[in-house]
Amino acid sequence: MNRDHVDRFCSRVCAHVRFSPDHAAITAELTAHLEDHAAALEARGFPSDVAVQQAVDAMGDPKEIGKELDKSHSPFLGWFQIWFRAAVWTLLLLSILTAAYSLLHRPPPSASPPRRRRSGFRRTGAFPRWRESWSPRRCTRGRTTASPWSA
């Protein structure tokens, strides 16, 4: 099969598609269609070169095909998909490394866990122990004499 016509046609189609990472997939798809059409024409009795040329001619204008393929192969969506896959793989790798690090750096099972200090008012000393020191006789609020209401 004469690949020269097919390659030229595919390169002219891909010239109109802006997202270059899809050029290989587009070329493979167009080549498969052209080879199938050329094989069908060869089965009818056409020579190989004529069958390939007629298959390329039957595909139509490469500029129109390229413009239509450019609509479906958007550069924005293509690059978004590539960056999203990279971010997912990076996060997956980081989570695997974090899990491996935490598994490898555990304390041995024979070691006792560290004691936890209970937090509270009595331990911190932020407030006086008023329950132990409070009495009604001491509640004078700075007055040394008895109140006029006390009898």
Phi, psi and omega in degrees: 000139182280103184282346184297315180294319182294315181296318179296317179297314181295321180291326177290326176291314183291342178295339181261358178262121186284330184275097188294330178298341178271357182299321181295318179293321179295317179298318179296318180294313179296320179297319179297317178296316181294320179294321178296316180294318179294322178294323178293322178291324178293327178293334176280349177113006177284148173293159186300312182296318181292322180295318179294317181296319179291325178295319178293318179295326181289337180292329178106198184285124181294333180293316178294318179297317180297320179294320178292321177291329178294328178294322182273341178252072184290134178296323181298310181293325179295312179291326176299317180296319180295313181292325178294317177298318179297320180293319179296316179295323178295315178295322177296316179296318178296320179291323177293317179295321178295317179295318179295319179296317181291329178285325183279337184250034175278152174290154180297153184294340181281341182285140179281150180291152180294146180286139178264133175277135177278130178266150180171180183293320185291326182282326186275336181075018182286330181235148178289160178278079188287336181293322181283331186260354185277137171209157182294333181286334181275349184276067180253353179055049176087352179274139178263341180261163180287156181286149179294341181273344178281136183248000000 
